[in-house]
Amino acid sequence: MASDLNKLGLAEARDALRKGTVTSVELTEACLSAIETSDALNAFVHKTPEIALERARAADARIKAGDAPAMCGLPIGIKDLFCTQGVPSQAGSRILEGFLPQYESTVSQQLADAGAVMLGKLNMDEFAMGSSNETSVYGAAVSPWRRSESETALTPGGSSGGSAAAVAADLCLAATGTDTGGSIRQPAAFTGTVGIKPTYGRCSRWGVVAFASSLDQAGPMTKSVRDAAIMLGAMAGHDPKDSTSMDIPVPDFEAMLTGDIKGKKIGIPKEYRIEGTPDEIETLWADGAAMLKAAGAEIVDISLPHTKYALPAYYVIAPAEASSNLARYDGVRYGHRATLEAGDGITEMYEKTRAEGFGHEVQRRVMIGTYVLSAGFYDAYYNRARKVRTLIKKDFEDAFAQGVDAILTPATPSSAFGLGEMGQTDPVQMYLNDVFTVTVNLAGLPGIAVPAGLDHQGLPLGLQLIGRPWEEGDLLNTAYALEQAAGFVAKPGKWW
Ligand SMILES: NC(=O)C[C@H](N)C(=O)O
């Protein structure tokens, strides 16, 4: 038993801890030894075993004293985008090489305060820009899943690819992710895990390296919907240090998981029927709707007419904000600085540092962002994209005004692809991964990916549920009903 403790989810481990049948040190040691033999997955990029064991011992003492908060003693991984005090926090980029934050992000601090045990930092696309983890300075994280009878290395998705791979491979009980255009939900769908992007403003962005500030949200990546409810409760809450964080009470999400969705109205948006989507994803979507109906929900066809403009609008707004946010990496105060030659001035220092420190995808986004914000093009691109964003938000508001409680869509347009198989010559091919997820970020809504089936290659497929703002509890409950009905239990066979 003891060697399999890393396979537990948060809820099971929490219950075992409280019953006293297991200790946090045992759970932590099981995860640390799973991590030790997981180099082929390249999921953990900075390991913190000493911190982990110290926190585990403290958690065991708290449990013994009868003072066990929500995440007490539960070992988790933290995406490299979160600043963790004194622990490398590189956002997957060379430009943050050697950066040791002097402070802790609010979310990772809240998790620590709730007793969670940090095992280390998880791989990700550079500055969260990507859908395959291939833009990471550490090299891509690798999915524990493989196509049947094939040894091709598959992507765990991105940008939270290390988090998804680590949770799916049982290297940790759960992990943090962040989602700007799909970075929690797409990797969750690719790896048979659960990922929720909460309402914009639900989790503090303070200390989370900024990519596109009006879209970025942190959220949990877990083995079940119940675990997502537990962990989101610990991550969420008002933070005066983030001016976009909202002062709205955080309910007990787990207590809202009744599985009762009788009378709930679930919208099926016709604009999400996209040409080229594989039949098995269309079938999964229809099956998901049938399962929710069988559980007592009412299924209604809805229209979100501006959906097709979402992806182009996102790929204007996100780079625009990124170009501004990334201007701070100049080689002066922290991170990487290029070696200079005699005669080089400050301009050469910036140029060389940024050319060396940023990878190609990040450079592309900085250039696109600078272009769409430039004097002559601001109205044509950036302002237009902002107007489109308002229309997309209104589409959802209209649907909710008609009484729709949640919207069901596929999470991704395909199952996981092979590393090196996508976007090599055309970056837009990679951007299409976000076609079902970016609308949710543009509208600031909560969205969750739930594993719902396997494709013909034996790879996981996920469905997405989109909810009303601030109603994550209700959304999690609908996701819980879907999870129960879908009964997804597949795990990747161990090859690493
Ligand atoms: N950060 C994200 O949500 C990932 C998205 N695919 C992007 O590259 O922008």
The ligand as a Gaussian input file, in Angstrom:
#p B3LYP/6-31G(d) Opt

LIG

0 1
 N       -1.801000      30.392000     -22.023000
 C       -2.743000      29.725000     -22.630000
 O       -3.852000      29.657000     -22.140000
 C       -2.336000      28.966000     -23.818000
 C       -2.708000      29.432000     -25.164000
 N       -2.615000      28.287000     -26.001000
 C       -1.732000      30.483000     -25.640000
 O       -0.755000      30.095000     -26.223000
 O       -1.944000      31.652000     -25.486000

